[in-house]
Amino acid sequence: MRTVGIVGCGTIGTALARALEQEYATQARLVALCDRSAAQAHILQTRLRSHPPIVSLPQLIRRAQLVIEAASVSVSSLVAQLALTANRDVLIMSAGGLLQRPALWQTAAGRSRGHLYLPSGALCGLDGVKAMALGSIRRISLTTRKPPRALAGAPGLARRKIQLERLRRATVVFAGSPLEAIRAFPQNTNVAATLTLSALVYRSSRSGRRPKITVRVIADPRARRNSHEVEVEAEAGRLIARLESRPSTENPKTSEMAIRSALVTLKQLFAPVRIGT
């Protein structure tokens, strides 16, 4: 029986907590919740049969063998560092935080008996990207297209004084590096971080120079789904992958595929069969 703690009690945290109780009750026990909003944590606590205690982050890590982060990019790197330092396994949803503060968790990962798991999120083609990274990758591009309401409140829009309600056609609201994308759209571009880490973590000694990675974010009033298109040019070949996902009914900033990707990653942790690299 593996003990589990969840950091972040929003849309994704709730879906994972319910899955743990409903599908993995004989394999895992949810022992702690943590959220910066006590009210949010209490809402999830009351919805669960086990009513797990609401505790601080250090307490959660002491109690849980598997730590799940579903909070935000502002805390994900710290959660990874603390969990790995304590030799815990940790599943990180807010990949952008890992890209912003790599020094926090990379050293801990190299010394830990625990493992860090990073779901694909609303992104397809990562198996191919990882395989291509064993050789030379020349270029990677990611184009994210979303309805304007899914981008509302992003700091990158405020800096550029973009008024989403006035857009009448598809508009490029950002173009730049993955790190810049995370800072401009912290709730919308975790896929950029996941893609970047896939290309860098799996690089071999013969991979040559780091690939150039570019990100574009498009606000499209006609879009009804979130889409992410990846294009990779490498010595092994060329990869093009596009995924269209409907937004979560509970949170338009969260893709339904991001939730399901988290659930599949959880399934792989407990299942005897794993498919894909």
N, C-alpha and C positions, 0 to 999 in steps of 0.2 A: 504494500500500500504506500503510494507516494503522496507526501503532503504538499499542498499547493497554496501559494498566496498570490493575490491579484492586486497590482498597483494600478489604480485608475478604474473607476466604476461607471464609466459611460457606456456608449453603445457597444463597443467591442468587448470591454471587460464584462459586461452583462451577458453577452452571447457566450463567452467562454465559461463563465461561472455556471450558467444553465447547462451547458454541455457537460461540464464536469459532474454535475449532480445527476443528470438524466442518462448519460451514456457511459460514464467511466466510474460509476459509484463503487465498483468492486476493485478498481485499480488506483483510484486517487481520492484524496479527501481534502476539501477546501478548508483551510485552517485559519485564514486571515484575509482581511480586506484593508486597503489603504487608499485614501484619496485626500487631496488638499481641501476638498469640500466635504465637510462632515455630513451635510445633508444628503449629498449624492451617495456617499457610502452607506448611509442609513437606509436610503430607498432600496438599494440593491440588497442589503442585509435582510430587509423584511420580505423580499421576494423569494428568498432562498429557504429551502426546508431546513438546512443545517444552521442557519443564522450565524455565520462565522463572525468572530469578534473583529471590531475595527481597531487597528493598532497603528503604531508609527512604522516608518519604513525599516529602521533597524530591528524592531521587534518582529516584523513580518519575515525578514530574511533569516532571523534565528529560528523561526517556527517552520519555515517552508523548505522543502528539498528542491522544489521547482518554483521559481519566481517568474510571474508573468507581468510584463509592463504593457499597459494599454492606456497610458496617461497623456504624455506630451513630449515634444522634442526637448523641452526645457529640463526634464528630469531623466530621460531614458539613459543617457550616458552614465549618470551617477548610479542609477539602479543597476546597470550592467556591471559597473566597477565594484560596487558593494557586494553584489551577489557572487560574482566570480572570485573576489577576494575571500569570501566565506566558503568557497568551493561548492557553490550551488549552481544548478542549471538555471539558465535564464532565457526566457523568450521575450524578444523585444519587438514591439509593433511600431514604435516611433523611431524609425531608422534614421531620420534626419538628425537626431541628437547624437548618434554615433559618428556621423560625418562631421558635425560641428566640433566635437570635443573628443577626437580619437585617442589622445594621450591618456584620458581617464580610464579607458577600458582595455586598450590593447595590451598594456603591460600586465594587467591582472589576468587577461585571457591566456597569455603565454605561460603563466605560473600556476593557473588554476586546475583543479581536478574536475571542475564543472565545465559545462559547455554552453555556448551562446547560440541560440536559434533565431533566425531571421526569416519570417515568412516572405513569400514573393509579393504579397499584397495584390493590388490591382494591376499586376504586370505579368505579361507572358514572355517566354523566351529566355528566362534566366539560365536554364540548363545549357542552352546553346552559348550564351555569353561566357559562362564559366569554362566550357570546353574550349572556346576560342581564346580565352585568356592564357591557356597553356602555351600558345604561340604568340604571334604579333597581331595586335589589334591597332588599326590605324585611326579609326574614327568611330565614335558612338554618338548618336543623337536621340533625344527623347522629346516628343511633342505631346503635351498634355492639353486636352480640349475639354472644357467644362461649361455648364450653364453659369451665367453670371452670379446667381444666388449662391452657388457652391464656393465662390471665391470671396464672398462678402467678408469684410473685416480684415483682410490680409494687409500687413504693413507695407508690402510692396505697392499696393494700389494707392495707399495714402501718400506715400512718398512721391509718386508720379501724378497725384491728383486726378486719378482716373475715377470717373463716376459711372459705375456699372449700369445704373438704371437708365442712362442715356445712350447706351450702346444699341445700335440698330443692325449691326452686322458683325461677323466674326472679327475679333481684334486681338492682335498679339499684345499682351499686357506685360510680357517678360521675355527676355532672351539673354542667356548668360550661362555661367557655370553651375554645376549642381549645388555647390555650397552657397552661391548667391541665391539660387532658387529656393533653397531651404530657408534662408533668412527672410526672403521676400514673401514666401507663401508656406509658413511652417506647418499649416494644417492640410495642405493640398499636395505637397511634393515629396512625401516620404519615398515614393517610388524612385525619385531621382537618386536618393541616397542608397537605396537597395541596389539599383542598377550599378552605381559607381563602385560600391563595395564588392559586388559580384565580379566586376572586371579587375579590381585591384587585389583582393584577398587571394584569388586563385591564380595570380600571375606566377609563372615559373621563371627560373633563372635565365631562360632563353627568350623571354617575352619581349626584350628590347625596351624601347621608351614607353612611358606611360601613354595610354591613348588619350586623344583629345575628346572630351565629353561636353556636349552642348545641350542645353535644355531650353525649350520654348513653352510658354503657357499661353493658351488662347481662350479668351472669354467669348462664347458663341451664344447669342440669344436664341438661336434656332435649335441648339443642342438639347436633347432630352436625356442624354446619358453622358457619363464621364468616359473619356477615351484616352488611352495612352498608346502611342506608337513608338516602337523602338527600331532603330536601324543601326546595324553594325557592319563595318567593313574590316575584314581581317585577312591574313594570309591564308587562313583555312577556308574562307568563303565569305558569303554575304548573308546576313540575317535580317529579316523584316518581320516584326510581330506587332499586331494591333489588337487591342482588347477594348470593347465597349461594355461598360457596366452601368446598370442603373444605380442611382444613389440610394442609400439606405432610407427606408421610410421614416426612421426615427431621427436621422441626422443627415441632411443633404451634403454635408462636407465629408461624409464617410461613404466610400464605395461599398456596395453589397459584396463585391468580389474580395475586397480587403477583409471583410468579416469572414467570408467562407475560406479564404486562404489561411486565416488564423485557426479556424476550426480544423482544417486539413492538417496543418502543422501539429496541432494538438493530437490529432488521430495518429499521426506517424510516431509520436513519442510513445504511444501505448500499443500500437499495432505490431504484429510480428512481420508484416510485409511492408516494404517501402519501395515505391516506384519513382524513378527519376533520380538524377544526380543530386 
